[in-house]
Amino acid sequence: MTAKILLVEDEIEIARTLEMPLAEAGFTLLHCLNLDSARKTLAVESLAAILLDLNLPDGNGIELCREIRRESTIPLLIITARRDEIDRIVGLEMGADDYIVKPFSPREVVARVTAVLRRQGWGSGDGSNPDDGENVITYGGIEVDEDRHQVMVDGRSISLTKTEYRLLLTLLRRPGQVYTREQIIEMVWDGAYIVDRVVDSVVSRLRRKLGTLPDGRARIRTVHSVGYSLTEPESP
């Protein structure tokens, strides 16, 4: 069974131009013209990713983005016109994984979709679901099981968006390193054009979810005029 990509877009011609390239890449395209139809499709379909236009006949795609992120970490790419930069920023702050600016080529869309899915582990290896729990990172009360994509903080499970998860893994790779915003963009968004405000917003959300160390310090610290790093826990 091929993976399904949901396109929420009121321009029928865009759907027509994407159907064949996505099929050639191994995807089945489902197309909804408005938010109401998209919500009904989301309720019944198992999807690999969503392509969401922000400007739709029955509302703003930002609202659907917010709804999706309350319930799911499914890969989400927003589609917007070049003039709508503020909407792109808001969409990324809501938890979208990438954005695509109109006009675009079908090949670009396929590349963006596969890049997001690849960095989130889709289609890698032999399709098995490892269950040995050996690939675990721990630091300062944080435990990440990379095989299961599970995150525990002080023994409790927390839910992260894909972007938040990638940011946490980046910080955990070298807990003592201070990462600049440019380095975070390169490692979390693969060097895509992301404004500092979006980086700060994702860091802020992750900081809230991780909570504080026993001594009250936030688990992610801000190094003024440089960037971010994990806070070093006190020695026992």
Buried (B, 14 or more C-beta within 10 A) or exposed (E): EEBBBBBBBBEEEBBEBBBEBBEEBEBBBBBBBBBEBBBEBBEEEEBBBBBBBBBBEEEBBBEBBBBBBEEBBBBBBBBBBEEBEEBBBBBBBBBBBBBBBBEBEBEEBBBBBBBBBEBBEBEEEEEEEEEEEEEEBEBBBBBBBBBBEBBBBBEEEBEBBBBBBBBBBBBBEEBEEBBBBEBBBBBBBBEBEBBEEBBBBBBEBBBEBBBEBEEEBBBBBBEEEEBBBBBEBEEE
